[in-house]
């Protein structure tokens, strides 16, 4: 799947349009976890353009290691990835970082934020379906980090 990279700098449609695009994230640190390199790059760049600091990782195992030494304001996690199952990863996040907002993303139309998934972590959770545009992503992350 390819998300549009060319138009990132032009994206201004945000949850809070009173702020300049580069300050929406205000230096908040976001962890992005996806096994698709194109998605990682596009999501990471979309959030950076909006002022977020971003760590992009290719696996839940790498994310677990990074969480041991780095604090984040939110995590954006692909639902369908190899490695540890999503419920186990969400439980780990909930134990380690009980207030870390989590945005799940998936290109599978049958994926959704079920009550069973929501129960795995006490943190605020959201869901965004792929494909999405940078404005939708930014608005979803902004809403979770401002909750």
C-alpha positions as CSV (number, residue, x, y, z in Angstrom):
1,X,0.0,0.0,0.0
2,X,1.3,3.5,-0.8
3,X,0.2,6.6,1.0
4,X,0.7,10.0,-0.7
5,X,4.0,11.5,0.4
6,X,4.2,14.4,-2.0
7,X,1.4,16.5,-0.4
8,X,2.5,16.2,3.2
9,X,3.8,19.8,3.5
10,X,0.6,21.2,2.1
11,X,-1.6,19.5,4.7
12,X,-3.2,22.1,6.9
13,X,-6.6,20.5,7.7
14,X,-6.2,19.7,11.4
15,X,-8.2,19.2,14.5
16,X,-7.0,22.6,15.7
17,X,-6.5,24.9,12.8
18,X,-5.6,27.8,15.1
19,X,-2.1,26.5,15.5
20,X,0.6,26.5,12.7
21,X,1.0,23.1,11.2
22,X,4.5,22.6,12.6
23,X,3.3,23.2,16.2
24,X,0.3,20.9,16.3
25,X,2.4,18.1,17.7
26,X,4.3,20.5,19.9
27,X,7.2,18.1,20.3
28,X,5.1,15.3,21.5
29,X,6.9,12.0,21.0
30,X,5.0,9.3,19.0
31,X,6.0,5.7,18.5
32,X,5.0,4.3,15.0
33,X,5.0,0.5,14.6
34,X,4.3,-1.0,11.2
35,X,6.0,-3.8,9.2
36,X,5.5,-2.0,5.9
37,X,8.4,0.4,5.2
38,X,6.4,2.7,3.0
39,X,3.7,3.1,5.6
40,X,6.3,3.7,8.4
41,X,8.0,6.3,6.3
42,X,4.8,8.1,5.3
43,X,3.2,8.0,8.7
44,X,6.4,9.1,10.4
45,X,6.9,12.0,7.9
46,X,3.2,13.1,8.2
47,X,3.6,13.4,11.9
48,X,7.0,15.1,11.8
49,X,5.6,17.8,9.4
50,X,3.0,18.5,12.1
51,X,5.6,19.0,14.8
52,X,5.6,15.5,16.4
53,X,8.9,13.8,17.3
54,X,8.6,10.3,15.8
55,X,10.3,6.9,16.3
56,X,9.4,4.4,13.6
57,X,9.9,0.7,14.1
58,X,9.3,-2.4,12.0
59,X,8.1,-4.8,14.7
60,X,6.3,-5.1,18.0
61,X,9.5,-6.7,19.5
62,X,11.5,-3.6,18.6
63,X,8.8,-1.4,20.0
64,X,8.8,-3.3,23.3
65,X,12.6,-2.8,23.6
66,X,12.3,1.0,22.8
67,X,9.5,1.4,25.4
68,X,12.0,0.2,28.1
69,X,14.1,3.3,27.6
70,X,12.0,5.9,25.9
71,X,8.8,7.7,27.0
72,X,6.2,8.4,24.4
73,X,3.0,10.5,24.3
74,X,1.2,8.1,21.9
75,X,1.7,5.0,19.8
76,X,0.4,4.3,16.3
77,X,0.4,0.5,15.8
78,X,-0.5,-1.6,12.8
79,X,-3.1,-4.3,13.6
80,X,-1.8,-7.0,11.2
81,X,1.9,-7.7,11.8
82,X,4.1,-10.7,12.2
83,X,5.4,-11.4,15.7
84,X,3.5,-11.1,19.1
85,X,-0.2,-11.1,18.7
86,X,-1.9,-7.7,19.1
87,X,-3.8,-8.4,22.3
88,X,-0.6,-9.5,24.0
89,X,1.2,-6.4,22.8
90,X,-1.7,-4.2,24.0
91,X,-1.6,-5.8,27.4
92,X,2.2,-5.2,27.6
93,X,1.6,-1.5,26.7
94,X,-1.1,-1.3,29.2
95,X,1.1,-2.7,32.0
96,X,4.2,-0.6,31.0
97,X,2.5,2.6,30.0
98,X,-1.0,2.6,31.3
99,X,-1.7,6.1,30.1
100,X,-0.1,5.8,26.6
101,X,-2.8,6.6,24.0
102,X,-2.8,4.0,21.2
103,X,-4.0,4.5,17.7
104,X,-4.5,1.2,15.9
105,X,-4.4,1.2,12.0
106,X,-5.3,-1.4,9.5
107,X,-6.0,-1.9,5.8
108,X,-8.2,-4.9,6.6
109,X,-11.8,-3.8,6.3
110,X,-12.8,-6.4,8.9
111,X,-10.5,-4.9,11.5
112,X,-11.9,-2.6,14.1
113,X,-11.5,-1.6,17.7
114,X,-13.5,-4.3,19.4
115,X,-14.4,-4.3,23.1
116,X,-12.0,-7.2,23.5
117,X,-9.1,-5.2,22.1
118,X,-10.1,-2.1,24.1
119,X,-10.1,-4.2,27.3
120,X,-6.4,-5.1,26.9
121,X,-5.2,-1.6,28.0
122,X,-6.5,1.1,30.3
123,X,-5.2,3.8,27.9
124,X,-7.3,5.7,25.5
125,X,-7.5,3.9,22.1
126,X,-8.6,4.9,18.6
127,X,-8.7,3.2,15.2
128,X,-8.0,4.5,11.7
129,X,-8.6,2.5,8.5
130,X,-6.0,2.5,5.8
131,X,-5.7,4.2,3.4
132,X,-5.9,7.5,5.3
133,X,-4.6,10.9,4.5
134,X,-2.1,12.9,6.6
135,X,-4.9,15.2,7.9
136,X,-6.9,12.3,9.1
137,X,-3.9,10.7,10.8
138,X,-2.8,14.0,12.4
139,X,-6.4,14.6,13.6
140,X,-6.6,11.1,15.2
141,X,-3.3,11.4,16.9
142,X,-4.0,14.9,18.1
143,X,-7.4,13.8,19.5
144,X,-5.8,11.0,21.5
145,X,-3.0,13.1,22.9
146,X,-5.3,15.9,23.9
147,X,-7.8,13.5,25.5
